């Protein structure tokens, strides 16, 4: 299984994706244009150097944050924030844009399900403008046990209580290389809402030694944990990412400068994989999640809109 992104294939794949927004062909034959997009598109892809604005536009193309967040709602956000090396964590500009949109839509409370630190937020030059909003964020709370009756490898887990209690769940991952599963995105980001004991089971529960000795088991646990709750919105960071030595880095950097938004986590991951020059078939958890009925892995069946700003 390939762990290093071939730069030529990356450029070729990214060019193909960008071309679909112009000619309506390539790997996304169902693209629509003009006024129809607000009601019909499944995934939005926004490319540009301003990642905050990319994020605002990506959600706007889906109909705006008020389509997902109603007044006085409690919103849980799951950000891939613990890592420190460039390209290994969700760009805070992306997360800040989501935060701004949630509050503007009337959210009453926002919970950081993995409790992103203040240091994380202040890696962004925009953070001072949102100091009040950042300080108002609540943690994910205690971990509670949940049964996963339809799980294949994972039958129970401990997850953040706020994941179960919030009215709206927004998943905000970074799509990057992972030396075990080869890719991490929306579905693997769910491990961030789990207790460390649950995550250890993901890596060692099959009985094999070493955290990455049983990738099929690890991948199945990831698919299984996604049965706990469906995200209402996924906003994936494919702006500046490591294409080798994930998840922690440091690794070879690539800059697709894209933010991807959608409600289907399987489809969003499938799209992010193509941006990285990978094939869906290379990522075991995609097929396993599809088998669970969690989403669509065939991008040709989706309506995708890409714009550049």
C-alpha positions as CSV (number, residue, x, y, z in Angstrom):
1,X,0.0,0.0,0.0
2,X,1.4,3.4,-1.0
3,X,2.3,5.7,1.9
4,X,4.1,8.5,-0.1
5,X,2.2,10.8,-2.4
6,X,3.8,10.9,-5.8
7,X,4.0,14.6,-6.7
8,X,3.3,14.0,-10.4
9,X,0.1,12.0,-9.6
10,X,-0.9,14.7,-7.1
11,X,-0.6,17.5,-9.6
12,X,-2.3,15.4,-12.3
13,X,-5.2,14.5,-10.0
14,X,-5.6,18.0,-8.7
15,X,-5.6,19.4,-12.2
16,X,-8.3,16.9,-13.2
17,X,-10.5,17.9,-10.3
18,X,-10.1,21.6,-11.0
19,X,-11.0,21.1,-14.6
20,X,-14.4,19.6,-13.8
21,X,-15.6,23.0,-12.5
22,X,-15.0,24.4,-16.0
23,X,-16.0,21.6,-18.4
24,X,-18.2,19.4,-16.3
25,X,-16.3,16.3,-17.2
26,X,-13.6,14.1,-15.7
27,X,-14.2,12.3,-12.5
28,X,-17.2,14.4,-11.5
29,X,-19.6,14.1,-14.5
30,X,-22.7,15.3,-12.5
31,X,-21.5,18.9,-11.9
32,X,-24.2,21.5,-12.0
33,X,-23.6,25.2,-12.5
34,X,-25.4,28.5,-11.8
35,X,-28.3,29.0,-9.4
36,X,-29.1,25.3,-9.0
37,X,-26.1,24.6,-6.8
38,X,-27.6,25.8,-3.5
39,X,-30.2,23.1,-3.5
40,X,-28.6,20.3,-5.5
41,X,-24.8,19.9,-4.8
42,X,-23.6,17.1,-2.5
43,X,-20.0,18.4,-2.0
44,X,-18.4,21.8,-2.4
45,X,-14.7,22.3,-3.0
46,X,-13.2,25.8,-2.7
47,X,-9.6,26.5,-3.7
48,X,-7.7,29.6,-2.7
49,X,-4.9,31.1,-0.6
50,X,-7.3,32.5,2.0
51,X,-8.4,29.4,4.0
52,X,-10.8,31.3,6.2
53,X,-12.6,32.6,3.1
54,X,-12.4,29.2,1.4
55,X,-14.3,27.7,4.4
56,X,-17.0,30.4,4.4
57,X,-17.6,29.9,0.7
58,X,-17.6,26.1,0.9
59,X,-20.4,26.2,3.5
60,X,-22.2,28.9,1.6
61,X,-22.3,26.7,-1.5
62,X,-24.2,24.1,0.5
63,X,-26.8,26.6,1.5
64,X,-25.1,28.4,4.4
65,X,-24.6,27.5,8.1
66,X,-28.2,28.3,9.0
67,X,-29.2,25.3,7.0
68,X,-27.4,23.2,9.7
69,X,-27.3,25.3,12.8
70,X,-30.6,26.7,14.2
71,X,-31.0,29.5,16.8
72,X,-30.1,28.4,20.4
73,X,-28.7,25.1,19.3
74,X,-25.8,23.3,21.0
75,X,-23.1,22.6,18.5
76,X,-20.3,20.0,18.9
77,X,-17.2,20.5,16.8
78,X,-14.5,17.9,16.3
79,X,-11.2,19.4,15.2
80,X,-8.0,17.5,14.5
81,X,-6.0,19.8,16.8
82,X,-3.6,17.8,19.0
83,X,-0.6,17.6,16.6
84,X,2.0,20.3,16.3
85,X,3.9,19.8,13.1
86,X,2.9,21.8,10.0
87,X,0.3,19.9,7.9
88,X,-0.6,17.5,10.7
89,X,-3.5,19.5,12.2
90,X,-6.6,21.2,10.9
91,X,-5.6,24.7,9.9
92,X,-7.1,27.0,12.7
93,X,-8.3,29.4,10.0
94,X,-10.7,26.7,8.8
95,X,-11.9,26.0,12.3
96,X,-12.3,29.7,13.1
97,X,-14.5,30.2,10.0
98,X,-16.7,27.4,11.2
99,X,-16.8,28.9,14.7
100,X,-17.8,32.3,13.3
101,X,-20.6,30.8,11.1
102,X,-22.0,28.8,14.0
103,X,-22.3,31.8,16.2
104,X,-23.7,34.0,13.4
105,X,-26.3,31.3,12.8
106,X,-27.4,31.6,16.4
107,X,-25.7,28.8,18.2
108,X,-26.2,29.0,22.0
109,X,-23.2,26.9,23.0
110,X,-20.3,25.3,21.2
111,X,-18.4,22.3,22.5
112,X,-15.0,21.2,21.4
113,X,-15.3,17.5,21.5
114,X,-11.6,16.9,21.7
115,X,-11.1,20.1,23.7
116,X,-8.8,22.0,21.3
117,X,-6.3,24.1,23.3
118,X,-6.0,27.8,23.3
119,X,-2.5,27.4,21.8
120,X,-4.1,25.7,18.9
121,X,-6.5,28.5,18.1
122,X,-3.7,31.1,18.4
123,X,-1.6,29.6,15.7
124,X,-4.0,31.6,13.5
125,X,-3.3,35.3,12.9
126,X,-7.1,35.8,13.0
127,X,-7.5,34.4,16.5
128,X,-7.4,37.7,18.4
129,X,-10.5,38.9,16.4
130,X,-12.4,35.9,17.9
131,X,-11.0,35.9,21.4
132,X,-14.5,36.1,23.0
133,X,-15.8,33.3,20.8
134,X,-12.7,31.1,21.6
135,X,-13.0,31.7,25.3
136,X,-16.7,30.7,25.3
137,X,-16.1,27.2,23.8
138,X,-16.8,24.4,26.3
139,X,-15.0,21.1,26.5
140,X,-16.3,17.8,25.4
141,X,-17.1,16.7,28.9
142,X,-16.7,13.3,30.4
143,X,-16.6,10.1,28.4
144,X,-19.5,7.8,28.5
145,X,-20.0,4.2,27.4
146,X,-22.0,3.5,24.2
147,X,-23.0,0.2,22.7
148,X,-22.4,-0.3,19.0
149,X,-24.7,-3.2,18.1
150,X,-23.9,-3.2,14.4
151,X,-20.2,-2.9,14.9
152,X,-18.1,-5.7,13.4
153,X,-14.9,-5.3,15.4
154,X,-16.0,-2.6,17.9
155,X,-19.0,-3.4,20.0
156,X,-18.7,-0.7,22.6
157,X,-16.8,2.5,23.1
158,X,-16.3,5.5,25.4
159,X,-17.0,8.8,23.7
160,X,-17.3,12.4,24.7
161,X,-20.7,13.0,26.3
162,X,-21.2,16.2,24.3
163,X,-21.0,14.1,21.1
164,X,-24.2,12.5,22.1
165,X,-25.9,15.5,23.7
166,X,-25.2,18.3,21.1
167,X,-28.0,19.3,18.7
168,X,-25.5,19.6,15.8
169,X,-22.3,17.8,15.1
170,X,-19.7,19.3,12.8
171,X,-16.6,17.2,11.9
172,X,-13.6,19.4,11.0
173,X,-10.7,17.1,10.1
174,X,-7.5,17.5,8.1
175,X,-7.0,15.1,5.3
176,X,-3.4,13.8,5.4
177,X,-1.2,10.8,5.2
178,X,-1.3,8.2,7.9
179,X,1.4,5.5,8.2
180,X,-1.1,2.9,9.3
181,X,-4.4,3.5,7.4
182,X,-2.6,5.5,4.6
183,X,-5.1,8.3,5.0
184,X,-6.9,10.2,7.7
185,X,-9.9,12.4,7.2
186,X,-13.5,12.7,8.5
187,X,-14.1,9.1,9.6
188,X,-10.7,8.6,11.3
189,X,-11.2,12.0,13.1
190,X,-13.9,10.3,15.1
191,X,-11.2,8.7,17.2
192,X,-10.6,12.2,18.6
193,X,-14.0,12.0,20.4
194,X,-13.0,8.7,22.0
195,X,-11.3,7.9,25.3
196,X,-7.7,6.8,25.1
197,X,-8.7,3.3,26.2
198,X,-11.0,2.9,23.3
199,X,-8.4,4.2,20.9
200,X,-5.9,1.7,22.3
201,X,-8.4,-1.1,21.5
202,X,-8.5,0.2,17.9
203,X,-4.7,-0.4,17.6
204,X,-4.3,-3.6,19.7
205,X,-7.7,-5.2,20.1
206,X,-7.1,-7.9,17.6
207,X,-4.4,-9.4,19.7
208,X,-1.6,-8.5,17.3
209,X,1.4,-6.6,18.7
210,X,2.2,-3.1,17.5
211,X,-0.2,-0.3,16.8
212,X,-0.3,-0.9,13.0
213,X,0.1,-4.6,12.7
214,X,-3.6,-5.2,11.9
215,X,-4.7,-2.4,9.6
216,X,-7.9,-4.2,8.6
217,X,-9.0,-4.4,12.3
218,X,-8.0,-0.8,12.9
219,X,-9.9,0.3,9.8
220,X,-13.0,-1.7,10.8
221,X,-13.0,-0.1,14.2
222,X,-12.9,3.3,12.5
223,X,-15.9,2.4,10.4
224,X,-17.7,1.0,13.5
225,X,-17.2,4.1,15.6
226,X,-18.8,6.1,12.9
227,X,-22.0,4.2,13.6
228,X,-22.3,6.2,16.9
229,X,-23.4,9.5,15.3
230,X,-23.6,10.9,11.8
231,X,-22.1,14.4,11.4
232,X,-24.6,17.0,10.3
233,X,-21.8,18.7,8.4
234,X,-18.2,17.8,7.4
235,X,-15.7,20.6,6.7
236,X,-12.4,19.0,5.6
237,X,-9.1,20.9,5.5
238,X,-7.0,20.0,2.4
239,X,-5.1,23.2,2.4
240,X,-1.6,22.4,3.6
241,X,-1.1,18.8,4.4
242,X,1.6,16.2,5.0
243,X,1.8,13.5,2.3
244,X,4.3,11.3,4.2
245,X,5.0,10.4,7.9
246,X,1.5,11.0,9.2
247,X,-0.3,11.4,11.4
248,X,2.2,13.4,13.5
249,X,4.8,14.5,10.9
250,X,7.0,16.1,10.1
251,X,6.5,15.0,6.5
252,X,6.6,16.1,2.9
253,X,4.2,19.0,2.5
254,X,1.7,19.5,-0.3
255,X,-0.5,22.6,-0.7
256,X,-3.8,21.8,-2.5
257,X,-5.3,24.9,-0.8
258,X,-8.7,23.3,-0.8
259,X,-11.6,23.2,1.7
260,X,-14.2,20.5,1.1
261,X,-17.7,20.6,2.7
262,X,-20.5,18.1,2.6
263,X,-22.8,16.0,4.7
264,X,-21.7,12.5,3.6
265,X,-18.5,11.6,5.5
266,X,-17.7,8.7,3.2
267,X,-18.0,10.8,0.1
268,X,-16.0,13.7,1.6
269,X,-13.2,11.2,2.5
270,X,-13.4,9.7,-1.0
271,X,-12.9,13.1,-2.5
272,X,-10.1,14.1,-0.2
273,X,-8.3,10.8,-1.2
274,X,-8.4,11.7,-4.9
275,X,-6.9,15.2,-4.1
276,X,-4.0,13.4,-2.5
277,X,-3.5,11.3,-5.6
278,X,-4.8,8.1,-4.0
279,X,-7.5,5.7,-5.1
280,X,-10.5,4.9,-3.0
281,X,-9.7,1.2,-3.2
282,X,-6.4,1.8,-1.3
283,X,-8.2,2.9,1.8
284,X,-9.8,-0.1,3.6
285,X,-12.1,1.9,5.9
286,X,-13.8,3.6,3.0
287,X,-15.2,0.2,1.8
288,X,-16.0,-0.9,5.3
289,X,-17.9,2.3,6.0
290,X,-19.8,2.0,2.7
291,X,-20.7,-1.6,3.7
292,X,-22.2,-0.1,6.9
293,X,-24.4,2.2,4.7
294,X,-22.6,5.3,6.1
295,X,-22.3,7.0,2.7
296,X,-21.4,6.9,-1.0
297,X,-17.9,6.0,-2.2
298,X,-18.6,6.4,-5.9
299,X,-17.9,10.0,-6.7
300,X,-19.5,9.7,-10.2
301,X,-22.9,9.4,-8.4
302,X,-22.5,12.7,-6.7
303,X,-23.0,16.3,-7.7
304,X,-19.8,18.2,-6.8
305,X,-19.2,21.9,-7.3
306,X,-15.6,23.3,-7.3
307,X,-14.8,27.0,-7.3
308,X,-11.6,29.0,-7.0
309,X,-11.5,32.3,-5.1
